[in-house]
Amino acid sequence: MLLLITGDWKAAVVTYSGVVFLWPLYKIMQADAPRCYDPGHVPPELLPARLNLPPLVHPALLDCD
C-alpha cells in the first residue's frame, strides 16, 4: 500500500525490513504476555524443552479402601 501511495521503492523496502526485524520481538512479547494456565501444563512456548515428569497415576489406583 505504501508503494502505491508514495511510488518510492525505498519506502516499501524500509517497511519490509522493519517488519522482518520486529517480528521476533513481537513473538517474544506474545510468549511473555500475562495469561492463566495450570502449572502442571506449562505452555510449550514458555518451556520448549520436554520435561521428564513421572507418568500420571489414575486416582482410582490410589484408592486404599
N, C-alpha and C positions, 0 to 999 in steps of 0.2 A: 504494500500500500504506500509505503514511504517512497518507493521508487516511482510510483505513478504520480505522486504529488509533486516531488521535487525534480524528478527526471535526472537525478545525480546518482551514479552507481556507488560513490563513496559513502553516501548516507545508508544505503542498503547494506554495504559491507560492514560498516561500523555497527549497525543494528544487529546483524547476524553474529558478529564477533562478540558483542555484549551478551547475547543470549547464550552462546556457547560457553563463555567464561562464567556466567552467573548461574547456569543450570545446576552445577554441583552444589553451590551454596544453597540454592533453593531446596534441593533434595535433603541436605543436612538439616536445614531448618524444619522441614516437614517431619523428618525422623525424630527430631528432638522436641516436637510440639507436645504440650501437655495433653494427656488423654487418660481415660480409665482403662485399666487392664488388670488381669488377675496375675499376681506374682508367680503363680505356677505355670502360666502360659505367657511368657515374655514374647512380645512381637519380634519376629526374626530380624527386622531392620535395626533393632536396638542391640541384639545379641546374635550376630550372624554365626558364631561358632556353635557347633552341635554340643549340647550338654550331655554328659554321661550320667543321666539320672537313673535311679533304680526303676524297674518296671512298676506300673500302677498295680495295686492289690485291690481286688474287688472287696467291698465291705462285708459281703456275706461270708467270705473266707476268714474274717477276723472275729466272727461271732463265736463266743465260747459258751453259749447256753447249753 
